[in-house]
Each structure stands twice: as structure tokens, then as C-alpha cells.
């Protein structure tokens, strides 16, 4: 009978390779992960879920495994103590994922008996705030001291890189691939150049862990997971250069601390001070002996980098842009695509309607990219996705063409005022299981989304009303252009606010519309918009104007509940090619001053928007805005503009 293994939170960097190795041995593998993942191997099953105690208790009812490998990180060791009996009962071997980062800076080479930070460091600035090495050590001690007769195995992997996360010192994620493709140098501190790096290819790590399963000699033992290649950070950097073409500038220790280290967040400073700046030469003899592997069984770090970089290139989303516009975000969207050479393979762009003349001053954004005909984009089956960024008047026309040609779509908001075309697009996208992603920028404003999350969780109690404002002061040309749409500003900018209120309160019971022109004798455009949404327990309002000096700084979102409120004002402040906002929150139990009043971190309107779109296209993330929601939102927008939906 085949062995059976459960990987908890096992859809990530190391878990993917553990699964791959186990499947080679005809082991049946179940994986619990938060991502939407599918398998074409009958021996591998993914279960989408957040591995809370409640979820695991239900999942493991009437299930038993030959081994459970748990990739969850417990910041509180007490949480691990509580759930461990379930793992013990449900498996013949339990593998706890610790980390090589538990080791102190000590005599080389590092063995499994080397001193740990937890046992040797008394700096409270570290021990009282660290959320990684210290709790992992506490979990280790629980297993060793209180569960000595159980069938546990503790593994301490070194940094393990893959296409999901290429690592070099504190550079991680996709930045190394991105900088390589952009031909941009990264700076590294000379002080660590000749220090041994605790790093390996995730494929090697997965192979070692998989070969520790089902072995009695691996039970009640601790292993540092490394293939023992023991390269210095300088050698690792050279491997990245050889495999990816990325170049580095080695800077002095003084320059590093003045220009780089001081900008690290506290967590990264701890990681630097208590790991990356340590010498990490690993003695891998114990794990190689018990796993039955030898150095010839492993891929070199350089070849691992090359393999993962090629995976990144082959998995990029092939995309093209249709159109650009005068008054919306087409230029910004294409600029953002260019920032992700590791995620998007931009095949080109097409100009439609009269954009070559009307948008001539914006076309430099396309420099260096191939101009294609519309038909070339639509008929090319290798182009997976399009950004539809032409003028609002024509958006649905071209989005419908893309939908009929089986493309994933990111479309400028809100569309043209044609409900039947919108519904046809949605039906096609749903039928073909394609992503339909809208450019509502506040969906990616971190403070707005946090406020909505709190409102929907009940933190503010029953929501009584929402007040949303979004105004600016436009010139005569824009005012005339707004005349293309019934509702004017309510359609153009009010759509953002309608989206926010519906995320919080859903579809209104009644809608009262007060859109008008501020100067009907001169321009017949509804440049002032106001709408009231009637709900069972209150009224929410939307106001938008194209004739309000400094209106940008008065943009606001106010959410009022029976237990408290939150106000974000202004919604965005522009500074140095980035944005921030101000956030205030109050609880009914706290009288006087605001409970919270703070300036947000800087953020970008479009970075998360287009990054998340790529994840949706690749099936790594579910679109949180359903086809049905987008349809209901568009119908409501048209009602707010007094456009008939039939």
C-alpha cells in the first residue's frame, strides 16, 4: 500500500518540491494551502483552506497519515502546544519546520548541537521582539523536553530559493529577477562578501526533507537541511550573475549602514543583525547520512538559480495593451506593466480610434515596444491577457472583442454606458473561465481596504451610513468630454465611490439622484454629482464634482457604525511618484480624542493592482470581485446616472 503524507501550508517554496519528490516515490500527497491550486497527478490533491486549529481538527477527523509535514510558523509557542496532540494522533511521523536561523554566531562549522540564539543571547531588543527564531526554538524545546517518546522530526532548513522567491542577503521575492531584466545593479555590503551563506536551492531542500520521511533513525532527531555546498555570499552573488546576468556593486560597510540598513524595517534589521551578518558554514554530514543522499544527488546553487530564472521567464503573463486615453489611466497602466519584466512579457500595443492624433503626447510610454494591429493582438493565441485602456466611450466595444477572443481582461473603469455589452462580456468571461479585472484604484488603497475589512467584520458595529466624496477642478476640455456620458462626473469618478459603498453595504434599497450642471448656460455637462443610497437603517451619500478647487485634498471616506467610525481624508496625497493618506478611527467607548490618527505608509495606485492581476491570470489568486458583483455594480452605476438598464 502506498504511503500517504499531508503537507500543511505546503503549497509554497519548499512544499512544492517536497511534493514533487514524494510523487516520484509513488507516495500519495495531500496539500492544504490558501492558494487555488490544481493537480493533474492523481496522487496529489490540494485542499484550499486556512489551516486554523478549527480547520485542522475537522480536516483530520477520520484521516491518518504516515507523515505530516507542517510548514506553519507559530509566533506563539503556546499555540503549537495546543494543536500538537492532534498531529501526534493523526500521523506516524510529525515533521516540524524550524529554521537554521535558530543558530547563534558560533564556532564553524555549524552542527545540530551548535548553540542557539535562544540559549545564548540576552539582548532584550532581540529576545522580546523576535517573532521567528525565538518561537521556533521554544517549539523545538516543547518537542524535545515534553514529547521525547513521540515520533517527531525537527528540520532546520537554510534559506531555500525558488522562482517564487529568489534570495540574496535581504533581497527576496522577485526583485532579483526584475533587476536582472531591467539591467539594474543592486548594492551589496562588502563586509559579508566572504562570509558563508546559509542558502540552497529549494529543490535540494525538498529532496532532503522527503528522504527523512518513514525512517526510524530520523524520528526524535534534529537536522539542519542543507546540501552542504557552503558558498560565501560573494560566490552566491557570482552565481546569480552567471545564471541571470544581474550585476552588483559591493559597497563599504559605512555606506551600507548610511544608505541601506537605516531604511530596513525593524524585522529586517533583526534578520540582518542575528542571521545574515553571521558566518553560516553548515556541516551536513548528519542529514546526508540519515537521508541516504550524497553531494552528487544535488543540483548546484548556480544551476538552481538558472532553473528558477528560466521558470520565471516561461511563466510570465503574455500581455498587450489596447488603446490609451486622454483622461484616465492607460499611460499609468502600461508604465506599471513595464515595472514587472519578471511577471509580464509585453508583446506590444495597439492604437485604436483616433488615439495617434488625440493622445500623441502620451505615446512615448510605448517607446521600445512593438506596435501591433488590433487583429494581431486578438488573433494571437499566445497573448493571454489584454489591458483595455481606450477612451471610456469605447471601452466595452474593445473589451467585448477581447472576450470573444478568449483573453483575460483588465479594463479601465467603469466601461461604456451599454449594459447589454457589459452583460455579454461577463457571460463570455464566465463561460471561458477568464479573469475580468476592473481598474477601480481604491480597491488597492491599503487603508481603504483595511477600513472596509473592519467594517465588514463588525468591528464598527452595525453600519449606519457611509459618506464618500471625490472631487477635483477640471478645465473646459474635460468638462465638454464629460458630456459624452449621462451622469457626467457621477459616471466618471462617482463609480469609484459607488464601488466602495457597495463593498460595505451591498445594493441599496432606493437610489435618489441629484446630478446637475454647475453652469448650464455655458456647458451642458453634469459636472456635479450627488447620490443618496437608502438602506434599511440609514442613508449613505456620494458627492463628486469637477468644479471644486483643491477638491483632491478633500476626497474622503467616512464609515459610521454603532460601535465606532473610521475616516480616511484625503483618500490620496501625491508625493514623489507615490501616495499616502491619513486615517482616523474612533471607538464609542473612547471619549475625546481619536483612538487612532496616523499617516499611512507610502503606496502606489497601480502596483498591487497589476501585480494581483498577474496572479489571477496564473491561477495563483482568486479575483475577490465576482462576475456577479461587477455586473450589479455596473447596473447600479448606470442607475446613479439615470441610464436605463433594460
Secondary structure, 3 states (H helix, E strand, C coil): CCCEEEEECCCCHHHHHHHHHHHHCCCEEEEEECCCCCCCCCCEEEEECCCCHHHHHHHCCCCCECEEEECCCCCCHHHHHHHHHHHHHHECCEEEECCHHHECCCCCCECCCCCEHHHHCCCHHHHCCCCCHHHHHHHHHHHHHHCCCCCEEEEEECEEEECCECCECCECCCHHHHHHHHCCCEEEEHHHCCCECCEEEHHHHHHHHHCCCCCHHHCCEEEEECCCCCCEHHHHHHHHHHHHCCCEEEECHHHHHHHCHHHCCHHHHHHHHHHHCCCCCECCHHHHHHHCCCHHHCCCHHHHHHHHHHHHHHCCEEEEEECCCCCCCHHHHHHHHHCCCCCEEEEEEECCCCHHHHCHHHHHHHCCCCECCHHHHHHCCCCCEEEECCCHHHHHHHHHHHHHCCCEEEECCCCCCCHHHHHHHHHHHHHCCCCEEECCHHHHCHHHHHHHHHHHHCCCCCEEEEEEEEECECCHHHHHHHCCCCCCHHHHCHHHHHHHHHHHHCCCCEEEECCECCCCCCCCCCCEEEEEEEECCEEEEEEEECECCCHHHHCEEEEEECCEEEEEECCCEEECCEEECEEEEEECCCCCCCCEEEECCCECCCHHHHHHHHHHHCCCCCCCCCHHHHHHHHHHHHHHCCCCCC
